[in-house]
Amino acid sequence: MSKSRMARLCALALCVLLALGACLPARAQAEEETGRDKYDLAIEVSLAEQLVRVTETLEYTNRTGAELNGMMFCVYANTLRRQTSVPVEADLFSCAFPEGYAPGGVDFMSVQVNGEAAEWGVQGSSESFLRVECHLEPGETALFRFDFYVLLPVYSGAMGIGDLTWRLTNFYPVAAVWDEYLQDFPLNGYTAMTEPLFSDAADYHATISLPETYHLAAPGDVRATTDQSGMVHYDIQAEGVRELALIFSRKTTDRTETLDSGVTVRALGNTRQNAEKMKSLAADALSWMEHVLGAYPWPTLTLIETEYLYEGASYPGVIQVSSDALKGDADALHDLIYNLVAHQYFSGIVGNSRGSAAWLSETLSSYMALLSYMDRDGNNERYLKRFNRQILPSLQITIPGDVTPDSSTERFTSRMEFELVVIDRGCVVLHDIQSSMGYEKFLSALKLYVERMHFKNATAADLLEILNEVSGRRWDEFLYGQMHNMNDFLTEKIEWYE
């Protein structure tokens, strides 16, 4: 073989190797994304008996890097088993249970691992955690199967039924998240402050059948077929979601809008006006957030009006808005919808421990709603007016208990205290960082945060690393100094904050 031909062959081989090398990151990313755990839930609803029967299978891979002798699951529906463990403040208890307290929760019929009956038990004062005995080597995959009933009381909290809606949230065992530092599964208790579920992104398949008089809000790709008896059979495929929330309601009006990105915003309201308000605000909010934070990863975002005790709640692909919130003024509803859509990014796309670091979801989402008032021409008068209206009360009162925006939810005594400290005071800290960095650079940092932590679980260190990288300065000392010294503002008697 001639030297010239040999050189050409070597050059060709080198090009092939380089091309293959260039493909490796994308291939590795694809393998990582298809390597998520897989949930399958077959759900049977008994409307008359106020319960659902569920057969759940979970294909779980041990990615902890440690040898496991047991697996932990969150079963937050069990907080309804006893009146003392219901996550509602005492002064709202009668509103939460308009017909009086009735127990709810999960009753397991069987728990299996790889087709064999498993030893299991519930833990915690509210029985919110399930431990299943099993042995899993690093990288080993196991198939868990749970057969259980969920009893739903008439309850206007996170999970329950009302006059029109059924809310299935936190209703099935969800695999707990491993903490590499603790070398254990940290378990967040359920408080009235915020929903505590800390979970990995997973792929879901679910089936459920409902009378055709009901409309269903569910994440992902939802396919429906109606039989001759008037039952609608739903087949749901939801990829990369942290939990499956299913909310269904009678007598709803359906409004949809497809964004330029191809995402469909759907609103289910008890009136045409309410459906239209939710749809229009959510479409505007999601269009803006796709522009500043990146593409929305799911095909549909569905909002549904419910009898929810609080203003609203956000789950991947599904948002519930209370009827009372829809009666409020336009600015308050704008802020609520923008906040709930922001949660799709800061607690859905990017995961975090909402029990120990709620500010990463609650504060960031609330501050994004405030930033929507920022004029693009640099005039921020409208933004400052709305910002001050929200945060000034938190700077003018003493908060007892030495709680800070980064305190765990279990340290707060009331939802009002939590909102004043974590959300409102937390927004002051973010405002100061944004003012120093500049609006465009701050949003660039948040976009990079969403991109880098896409379908991963983030910590404060992850956010700080990106703020430092984008701004070219360190924010660690400033962030925690501001968070832990908010009571200093009391002596300044601030009437306007810039």
C-alpha positions, 0 to 999 in steps of 0.5 A, a space after each residue: 500500500 502506498 504511503 499516500 493511500 495509507 495517509 488518506 486511510 488514517 485521516 479518514 479513520 481519524 475523522 470517523 473517530 472525531 465524529 464519534 467523539 463529538 456524538 458521545 455527549 449527546 448520546 450520553 445525555 440521551 442514555 441518561 434521559 431514557 434511564 429514568 425510573 418508570 412508574 405505571 399506575 392502573 387506577 380504578 375510581 369508585 365515585 360512590 364510595 369516595 375511594 380509588 384502587 391502585 395497582 402501581 409498579 415501579 421500575 427502580 434503579 439504584 443510582 445512589 452509589 451505595 448498597 441498599 438494604 431497604 427502600 423508602 417511599 413517601 406516602 403523604 396521603 396518610 397524613 389524613 389518617 388522623 385529625 392531629 396529623 392533617 397539614 392544615 392550620 387550626 383556624 382553617 380546619 373547619 374550612 378544610 373539612 366543611 362536613 366535619 373531619 373524616 379520615 382518609 389515607 392509604 390501605 395496602 393490600 400487598 407489597 412485592 419486590 421482583 414478584 415476591 412478597 416483601 417485608 414492609 412497614 410505615 414510619 413517622 408519626 403520620 405514617 407518611 413514609 413506607 420502608 420496603 425491605 430489599 437488597 439492591 447493589 449499586 446499579 441494580 434494578 428492582 420491580 416494586 409492586 403496590 396494590 392499595 386503596 386510597 380513601 378520599 374524605 371531603 377535604 379542600 386541602 391538597 388531596 380530597 374531594 369537593 362538590 365538583 372536583 376530585 384531587 388526586 395528589 400525593 396519593 401513591 408511594 413515591 421513591 424518596 431521593 438519596 442524599 449523597 452527603 447524608 448517605 441516606 434518604 432525608 424525609 420531609 414531614 408534611 406541614 401546612 406551609 407548602 407541599 413537601 414532596 422531594 422526588 426524582 424526575 421519572 417516566 409515568 404511564 397511567 390509566 383511569 376511567 371516568 364518566 363523560 360528565 367529568 373533565 380530567 387535568 393530567 400531565 403529558 400526553 393524554 389519550 381518551 376513548 369513550 365507550 358505549 356506556 358513556 365512560 371515558 378511558 384515559 391513557 396517560 404518558 408523562 415523561 420526566 415528571 416528578 409526580 403524577 397529579 390527576 384532578 377531575 371535575 364536573 361542569 367545567 368549561 374547556 378553553 385552549 390556546 397553542 403557543 408559538 412553541 407548540 405547547 398547548 395551554 388548557 384551562 378548565 373553569 366552572 364558568 366561561 369567564 374563569 376558564 378564559 381568565 386562567 387560559 389567557 394569563 397562563 398563556 402569557 406567563 408561559 410564553 414569557 417564561 419560555 422566552 427568558 427561562 427556556 423551553 417548556 418540556 411537556 406538551 400541555 399545561 392544564 389549569 383547573 378550577 377547584 375548591 382548594 383551601 389555598 389560592 393554588 398549587 402547581 404540579 408538573 403539567 397541572 395547576 389548580 386554582 381556587 374558585 376564591 382566587 378567581 374572584 379576586 382583583 386582576 393584579 392578584 390573579 396575575 401574580 398568582 398565575 405567574 407564580 404557579 407557572 414559574 413553579 413549573 420551572 423551579 419545582 418541576 423542571 428543576 427539583 429541590 427539597 421543598 422541606 429543607 430549602 423551600 426558598 429555591 422553589 417558593 421564593 424564585 417563583 414569587 420573584 419571577 411573578 414580580 419581574 413580569 412587571 419590569 418594563 423592557 425599556 428600563 423603566 422599572 417604576 411599575 415593578 418597584 410599586 408592585 415589589 414594595 406592595 408585597 415586601 414592605 410588611 415583612 420588613 416592618 414587623 419583627 419575626 419571632 423564632 429567629 427563622 430565615 428565608 432558608 429555614 426548613 418548613 418545620 420551623 415555621 408556626 404558621 403559613 403567614 409567617 412562612 410567606 412573610 419570611 421565605 417568600 417576601 423577605 426572600 424576594 428582597 434578597 433576590 431583588 438586591 442580587 438582580 439590581 446589582 447584576 442587572 436585569 438581563 444578566 440575572 435572567 441569563 443566570 436563571 436560564 442557565 440554572 434551569 438548563 444545567 439542572 434540567 430534570 435534576 435536583 438542585 441545591 443552593 450551592 448549584 444556584 450560587 455557582 451559576 450566579 457567581 459564574 454569570 456575574 463574575 463575582 461571589 454571592 455566597 456571603 451576601 446571600 446568606 448575610 442578607 437572609 440571616 440579618 433581615 431584622 436589621 431593616 426594622 431600625 431603618 423604618 423603610 417606607 420605600 425599597 429600591 
